[in-house]
């Protein structure tokens, strides 16, 4: 059985690209958190259109859940756990859009796009993830 090789060091370009991708994801999620925590009317209306309760409490509950997951992702020591939890959250959003028949590329797959940016940014900036999942030989 071949010995496990350590991942190569992260270049400055990859590190900064990962930080920018992760930063964009966090900025979008913070915007979504604020919309849910206030909650703005658009959050309540959209919840109803997707078949969920239109109460402020429901929106705030989602906002708190998203806040915790995003904070875990943004903090380097817990970023992998945060990415796993955010992947579950985004999977629920994707399933909801499939259930209600939302447009494929603009609504249903948006969670996939965000997830790719989330994991791509983390992969580019985190040596632990590169060691766990080596994409190069």
N, C-alpha and C positions, 0 to 999 in steps of 0.2 A: 504494500500500500504506500503510495507516494506521500512524502511529508507535506504538511500544510504550509503554504508559502504566505508570508506576511504581505499585506497589500502595499503597493508602492506608495511613497509619500504623496500627499496632495499638493498639486501645483497651486501657485497663487491665483492663476486664472480660473482653475476649477473651484477653488475655495470661494472666490468672489462671485463667480457665476452661481454657485450654490447658495450663497448668502442672499444674492439679489432675488433668485427664484423663491427662496423661503420667505424673504421679506415681502414679496408681492402677495404670496399666499396669506401671510399673517395680516397684511393690510386689508385684503379683501374680507378675511374672516372677522377682523375687528369692526369693519363697517357693518357686517351682518349682525354681529353681537350687539352693537349700539342700536340698530334698527329693532332688534327683538327686545332689548332691555327697556327701551323707553316706554312702551312699544309704539312704533309709528303705525298709522292706519294701514299702510301698505302691507305690513307684516300680518296684521289681523285679517285683512281681506284675502291675501294670498293663502293663508292657512285654511280659510273657509273654502277657497276654490280647489284646494288639494284634498279636501275631505277631513281636515283636522279642526279641533275647536278654535273658535275665534275669540277666545278670552285673553285678557292681558296676562293672566297667570300662566297660561300655556305658553305664550310667546316668551315670557320672562324665563320660564323653566328651560326652554330650548336655548335661550341666550346664555343662561348660567352654565348649562352643559357644554355649549360651544366655547365659552370662555375658559372653562377648566381644561378642555382638550387642547385649545390653542395655546394656553399658557404652558402646558406640559410640552408641547411641540417647540415653542419658542425658547425654552430653557434647555441649554445644551445637554445637561446630564439626563434629562428625561425626554429628549426629543424623539427617540425611537418609540417609546410608549405613547407619546402624544400623536405621532404619525399613525400608529396602529389604531388608536381610538378615533382619530379624525377619519381614517379610512372607513371605519364602521359607520360613523355619522354620515359620510358622503354616500355610502352604500344605501343607507335608508332613504336619502334624498333621491337617489337614482331609482330605487324601487318605487317610490311614491310617484315619480314622474312617469314611469312605465305604466303603473296602475291607472293613472288618470288619462293616459294617452297624449302626453305633452309632445311638442315637436322634438324630434330626435337630436339633431345637432346643436340646437340652441339651448334646450332645457334639459333633456334627459342625459345627454353626454357631458354636460357642464361639470358634474361631479367627477367624471373620469378625467377631464382636462385638469381640474384642480388637484385631483389625486396624483396625476403624473407630475405636475409641478411640485407638489408637496414632497413626494418620494424622490424625484430627480434632484431637487435642491438639497435634500438631506443626504442623498448618496454622494453628491459632489463635495459636501462640506464635512462629512463625518467618517473618519477612518474606521470606526467600529463597524459601521454598516458595510463599508467596502471590504473589510476583512470577513464579515459574515457572508456576504454575497459577492464573491469576486467575479466580475464580468469579463476580465481579461485572463488570458493564459500566460 
